[in-house]
């Protein structure tokens, strides 16, 4: 009897240990049209790649189970604004590549088409998604390709995503032309928004409680078009202060980048929109040409945190990232 009890307790202990192990770390599950990413057994995000104008991540679940991105257009939620339907949570796209718009989703816009996953890997502290994609015009012409790597980190400070993309001029010259409409972007949750505007679709705008600050100490609407190493967008979600910080890597072309960060909720790093941001006469001032056969790489980190920029030690977290190769 005693031995049977000990044996049962041992089996129960091992089962519990195995279950706990299975629930820890970063786990990525392949579904039909997306990858589901869990951290310690809870949903963090999903990477949509099939049947969409461009790959995107939605939702983003931050500290305290806070939903950090707008739901529209993926999900209809009463009271949410419905402007800019191409702002699909967390995404990457540019508004003028060889004259084609890969930012918006109009009738003449191009699409970023997923080709394959090169690597999908779970880990105790880091999961990896590596994919190859094509820039395709409305008449099915391929302008170029990219390989993007997402490293999803479980950290004591909050979840992080390292986003690295290499653009290949695989089908001739690739020109990222000057426009403010781009590039590494996220549309924040409605309660994080710094300013809600009145409109026909939104006659009674909700109160705004969000905050924006950059590495130079510039705040709120004045951060638009400014150059900075990082920007933090934070505010209340379900009664708790949470935020999203985006870091520009020092090795990126044109570091520190310009920021297309809007007080209505768009949050984007854009190294190409120089004419718009600096109000220059030359409309091609920010053009970046990648010669046929060559490539260019951009790296960013997104840090999903509790508290404001001081409580989350954003400046220190940035220096940690900047020191990485």
C-alpha positions in Angstrom: 0.0 0.0 0.0 2.8 2.3 1.0 4.8 1.5 -2.2 1.7 2.1 -4.3 1.1 5.5 -2.7 4.7 6.5 -3.3 4.5 5.3 -6.9 1.3 7.3 -7.5 2.8 10.4 -6.0 5.9 10.0 -8.2 3.8 9.6 -11.3 1.7 12.7 -10.3 4.8 14.7 -9.7 6.4 13.8 -13.0 3.2 14.5 -14.9 2.9 17.9 -13.2 6.5 18.7 -14.0 6.1 17.7 -17.6 2.9 19.8 -17.8 4.7 22.8 -16.3 7.6 22.4 -18.7 5.2 22.3 -21.7 3.6 25.5 -20.5 6.9 27.5 -20.1 8.9 29.4 -22.7 8.0 30.6 -26.1 5.8 28.1 -28.1 4.9 28.6 -31.8 2.1 26.5 -33.3 1.5 26.4 -37.0 -2.2 26.8 -38.1 -3.7 27.0 -41.5 -3.3 30.8 -42.1 -1.2 31.9 -39.1 1.3 31.0 -36.5 0.1 31.1 -32.9 2.7 32.4 -30.4 2.3 31.6 -26.7 4.5 32.7 -23.8 4.3 30.5 -20.7 1.1 28.9 -22.1 -0.8 32.2 -22.7 -1.4 33.8 -26.1 1.0 36.6 -26.9 0.3 37.1 -30.6 -0.6 35.5 -33.9 1.4 35.9 -37.2 -1.1 36.0 -40.1 0.5 35.1 -43.4 -2.1 33.6 -45.8 -4.8 35.4 -47.7 -3.8 38.9 -46.5 -2.4 42.0 -48.2 0.7 41.7 -46.1 1.8 39.6 -43.1 0.9 41.1 -39.7 0.7 40.3 -36.0 -2.5 40.5 -34.1 -3.4 40.8 -31.3 -0.4 41.8 -29.1 -1.0 40.8 -25.5 1.2 42.7 -23.1 1.8 42.7 -19.3 -1.2 42.1 -17.2 -3.0 40.5 -20.2 -3.4 44.0 -21.7 -4.4 44.1 -25.4 -2.1 46.7 -26.9 -3.3 47.0 -30.5 -6.4 48.2 -32.2 -8.8 45.4 -33.3 -10.1 46.9 -36.5 -10.1 45.8 -39.3 -9.5 42.2 -38.1 -12.4 42.4 -35.6 -15.4 44.8 -35.2 -15.5 46.2 -31.7 -18.1 48.8 -30.7 -16.6 52.2 -30.0 -13.4 51.7 -31.9 -12.3 54.0 -34.7 -12.4 52.6 -38.2 -10.0 54.8 -40.1 -7.0 53.5 -42.1 -8.1 49.9 -42.5 -4.6 49.0 -43.7 -3.3 49.7 -40.1 -3.3 46.0 -39.2 -2.0 45.9 -35.7 1.8 45.2 -36.1 3.0 45.2 -39.7 5.7 46.3 -42.1 5.1 48.1 -45.4 6.2 51.1 -47.4 4.0 53.5 -49.4 6.2 53.8 -52.5 8.4 51.0 -53.8 9.3 51.5 -57.5 6.1 53.6 -57.7 3.9 51.0 -56.1 2.1 51.4 -52.7 2.8 48.5 -50.3 1.4 50.4 -47.3 -2.2 51.0 -48.2 -4.7 48.4 -49.5 -6.3 50.1 -52.4 -7.2 48.7 -55.9 -3.8 49.6 -57.3 -1.8 48.7 -54.2 0.9 45.9 -54.2 0.9 42.9 -51.9 3.6 41.4 -49.7 3.1 37.7 -50.5 4.4 35.0 -48.1 6.4 32.3 -49.8 7.7 30.0 -47.1 8.9 29.7 -43.6 12.6 29.0 -43.4 12.5 28.5 -39.7 9.9 28.2 -36.9 11.5 27.4 -33.6 10.4 27.2 -30.0 12.6 28.1 -27.1 12.8 28.6 -23.3 13.3 32.3 -23.6 13.2 33.0 -27.4 11.1 31.8 -30.3 12.1 32.4 -33.9 10.0 32.9 -37.1 12.0 33.3 -40.3 10.1 33.7 -43.6 10.6 34.7 -47.3 8.2 37.0 -49.1 7.7 38.7 -52.5 6.6 42.2 -53.3 4.0 41.7 -56.0 2.2 44.4 -58.0 -1.5 44.3 -58.9 -0.6 42.9 -62.4 1.4 40.1 -60.7 4.9 41.5 -61.4 7.5 40.7 -58.7 9.5 43.8 -57.8 11.7 42.2 -55.2 11.9 39.8 -52.2 12.6 39.9 -48.5 13.7 37.6 -45.7 12.4 38.6 -42.3 13.2 37.2 -38.9 11.1 37.7 -35.8 12.7 36.8 -32.5 10.1 36.7 -29.8 11.7 37.1 -26.3 10.4 36.3 -22.9 12.1 38.6 -20.5 11.7 39.7 -16.9 10.8 43.2 -18.1 8.1 42.2 -20.6 7.8 40.5 -24.0 9.9 41.8 -26.8 10.0 41.3 -30.6 13.2 41.8 -32.6 12.2 42.4 -36.2 14.9 42.1 -38.8 14.2 42.4 -42.6 16.5 42.1 -45.5 15.2 43.5 -48.8 16.7 41.8 -51.9 16.8 43.6 -55.2 16.2 40.2 -56.8 14.3 41.4 -59.9 16.1 44.6 -60.8 16.7 47.9 -58.9 14.6 48.4 -55.9 13.8 52.0 -54.9 12.2 52.9 -51.6 10.8 56.3 -52.6 10.2 59.3 -50.3 6.8 59.3 -48.6 5.7 59.5 -45.0 3.5 56.5 -45.5 5.6 53.8 -43.9 7.2 51.6 -42.6 7.8 49.5 -39.4 4.4 50.1 -37.9 1.9 49.4 -35.2 -1.6 50.7 -34.5 -2.0 51.1 -30.8 -5.1 50.2 -28.7 -7.8 52.9 -28.5 -7.1 53.7 -24.8 -3.4 54.3 -25.6 -4.3 57.0 -28.2 -3.0 60.4 -27.3 -5.8 62.4 -29.0 -9.2 61.3 -30.3 -10.7 63.5 -33.0 -14.3 64.3 -33.7 -15.6 63.2 -37.1 -18.8 62.1 -38.8 -17.9 58.5 -38.0 -16.9 59.5 -34.5 -19.2 62.3 -33.4 -18.5 61.8 -29.7 -14.9 61.0 -29.3 -13.7 59.3 -26.1 -11.4 61.0 -23.7 -7.7 60.6 -24.5 -5.2 59.4 -21.9 -2.2 58.3 -24.0 1.3 59.6 -24.0 4.1 59.7 -26.5 7.8 60.4 -25.7 11.0 60.0 -27.7 14.6 59.5 -26.8 15.2 63.3 -27.1 12.5 64.2 -24.6 10.0 65.4 -27.2 6.4 64.6 -26.3 3.1 63.8 -27.9 2.2 65.4 -31.2 5.5 67.1 -31.5 7.2 63.7 -32.0 5.9 63.4 -35.5 8.6 63.7 -38.2 11.4 64.0 -35.6 14.5 61.9 -35.6 15.1 59.7 -32.5 16.7 56.5 -31.3 13.4 55.3 -29.8 9.8 56.3 -29.1 7.5 55.1 -26.4 3.7 55.1 -26.7 2.0 54.4 -23.3 -1.3 54.9 -21.5 -4.1 53.0 -19.6 -5.5 49.6 -20.6 -8.0 48.2 -18.2 -6.9 50.6 -15.5 -3.2 49.8 -15.8 -0.5 51.8 -17.4 1.2 49.9 -20.2 3.1 50.8 -23.3 4.9 50.0 -26.5 8.4 51.1 -27.1 10.1 50.9 -30.6 13.9 50.9 -30.9 15.9 51.8 -34.0 19.1 49.9 -34.3 22.3 51.9 -34.6 23.4 49.9 -37.7 20.2 50.8 -39.6 20.7 53.0 -42.7 20.0 56.7 -41.7 20.1 56.1 -38.0 18.5 57.7 -36.0 15.3 57.3 -38.0 12.4 59.6 -38.5 9.1 58.7 -36.9 5.7 58.8 -38.5 4.0 58.6 -35.0 0.6 60.1 -34.8 -1.4 61.2 -31.8 -4.4 59.2 -33.1 -2.7 55.9 -32.7 -0.4 55.2 -35.7 3.2 54.5 -34.5 5.8 53.9 -37.2 9.6 54.2 -37.9 10.2 55.5 -41.4 13.7 56.1 -42.7 12.5 57.2 -46.2 10.0 60.1 -45.7 12.7 62.8 -45.5 10.9 65.2 -47.9 7.7 65.1 -45.8 9.3 65.1 -42.4 11.9 67.8 -43.1 9.6 69.8 -45.4 12.2 69.8 -48.2 11.6 71.0 -51.7 13.1 67.9 -53.3 10.4 65.2 -53.3 13.0 62.5 -53.8 15.2 63.6 -50.9 14.6 60.4 -49.0 14.8 57.9 -51.9 16.9 54.8 -51.1 18.1 52.7 -54.1 19.1 49.1 -53.8 20.9 48.2 -56.9 20.0 44.9 -58.7 21.5 42.0 -57.0 22.2 43.9 -53.8 20.3 44.0 -50.5 19.6 46.3 -47.5 18.8 45.3 -43.9 16.8 47.1 -41.2 16.4 46.0 -37.6 14.0 47.1 -34.9 12.9 46.0 -31.4 9.4 46.3 -30.0 9.2 46.2 -26.2 5.8 45.7 -24.6 6.0 47.0 -21.0 4.2 48.0 -17.8 4.4 51.6 -16.6 5.6 54.8 -18.3 9.0 55.3 -20.0 10.7 55.9 -16.6 9.1 53.0 -14.7 10.0 50.7 -17.7 13.5 52.0 -17.9 13.2 52.5 -21.7 16.5 54.4 -22.1 18.3 51.5 -20.3 16.5 48.8 -22.3 17.4 50.7 -25.5 21.1 50.8 -24.6 21.0 47.0 -24.1 19.5 46.6 -27.5 21.9 49.0 -29.2 24.9 47.0 -27.8 23.8 43.9 -29.7 25.4 43.1 -33.0 
